[in-house]
Amino acid sequence: MKKWIIGVIVLAVVIVVGGPFVYFQFIEGKAPPKLSIDTTATPTTVAGEKSEPLAGTWKIKSGSIVRYRVKETLFGQSATAVGSTNTVTGSMTIVGTSMDRAAFTVDMTTVKSIRSQRDDQFQGRIMDTSDFPTGTFTLTSPVSLAPVPKDGATATYTAKGKLMLHGKSNDVTLTLQTRRTANVIQVVGNTPITFADYGIGNPSGGPASVGDSGTLEFTLQLSPST
């Protein structure tokens, strides 16, 4: 009887400790790498294509991605949960060598991860996308681009703006990696998100625990407005 009880206890420990390990390592899998200029595909260009002038309006094109990234802990085992969408719209306007205006909108109802249960929670009690279907960023101060880097070179800039999530806006300062390849400008960045700052309840649910913050990351591809 004693051996049987010990066996049950050992089995319970294996399930509690080993179950989450198996889930995260073999079912959930490894999270995609953080978005950066190096992990973003270089736009396809046409040989001999002439670059448009930098000044003007540049609009979002296909290939743009917005993601959330949060740490999940289940019975002492941790992994990174990621959800993303390609449904991004918006534009930026460059006057001379200054980015004077920029505004972008993300359709939060299209954000998906690899788990439907997680998506149901995200769309429902966490982000309330039926009431707050979009997230937005609006530039509030011009960004000097001078000296303008050569085609294909990477440059880093700081942009200040208003980020709106869950119906609430906050001032943010973003560090942006950029690269122009022919007629496509790539803009990559990320910013920490403290859930309470946007009126978002802690996403923890059931045995899974999530901290008080996560990361919003993005890669935008823009082409000249025609």
RAGIBEL-V848445 format. One record per helix or strand of 3 or more residues. SS is the DSSP state (~ for helix, > for strand). FROM is the first residue (numbers start at 1). LEN is the number of residues. Records with the same first field share a line. If there is no record, write none. Layout:
BEGIN
SS=FROM-LEN, FROM-LEN
END
This chain:
BEGIN
~=2-27, 108-3, 116-11, 195-4
>=56-5, 65-10, 77-9, 88-8, 98-10, 134-6, 154-12, 168-14, 184-11, 208-3, 213-12
END
